[in-house]
């Protein structure tokens, strides 16, 4: 099973959660088919945009919130949104 967070992003978020815990960063969260966004919003993501297919949420979270979202069963992938091109195919 593929990781929901790339290792370098996970390490960066862990460091930021200690050094700058309240800093909000932009993320793209890929959801499993038919998953609801409720649990992601409950973890603290401020959703700014939704895409139905593939199911994506775009918005901001603190590093700690992003780490928590990556542990949710409804989540396939968490990427930092740096305004570039992102993969739309979720890893297997």
N, C-alpha and C positions, 0 to 999 in steps of 0.2 A: 504494500500500500504506500502510495506516495505521501510525502509530508504536506501538510496544509500550509506551512510556512517554510520558506527557504532558510537554511541554517544561518546564513549571514544576517538575514532580516531578523530571525529569532534572537540572535546574540545582540544585535543592535537594539531591539525592543526591550530586552532584559536590562541592558545598560541604561537606556533612556528611562525605564520605569523607576530606576534608582536615582538617576541624576536630574531628570526633568519629568516627574510623574504627571504633571498637569498639562503638558504640552500636547496639543491635539494635532494629529497628522492625518493626511488624506489616505483613504484605503479603498480598494475594490475587493468585495467579498463575493465569491462565487458560491452559490447555494446548490444543494442537491435538487433534483427535479421534484416539484411539488412541495418543497420546503417553504415554511412561512418565515417571514422576517422578524416575527415577534421576539424570538429568543435573542437575536442579534441586537435589536433595539433595547431589549431589557438589559443587556450587558453594557449599554451606554453609547452605541454607535448613533450618531446623528445622521440619519439617512437624508441625502440631498437628491439622489436620483436612483431610479429603479429601472432595470431592463428585464423584460419578461423572458426572452429567449436568447442566449442562455440566461438562467436566472442570476442576475447580478445586483448588488447593492453598492452604491458609491456614496461616500460620506466621510465623516471624521470620527476618530476615536483617540483616546490616550494610548500610550504603549501597553499599559496593563490591560486595558479593555481589549485591545487587539489580540493579546496573548490569550485572554479568556475566550474570545470569539473563535479563535483557531482550535479550541478544544471541543467545540460544539459538534454534535453528530450531523446537524443540518448543513454544516459548512464543508465545502470541498477545498477551497483555496482562499488564502488571504494574501493580497499583494498591496504594497505601498503604491499609491497613485502618484506618480511623478509626472503626469501629463504626457506620457509617451504612448507607445503602442503596447497593448497587452494581449497575451494569449487568450483566446476565447475558448479553446479546447481545454477542459479540465484534465489534470493528470490522472492516469489510471491507478 
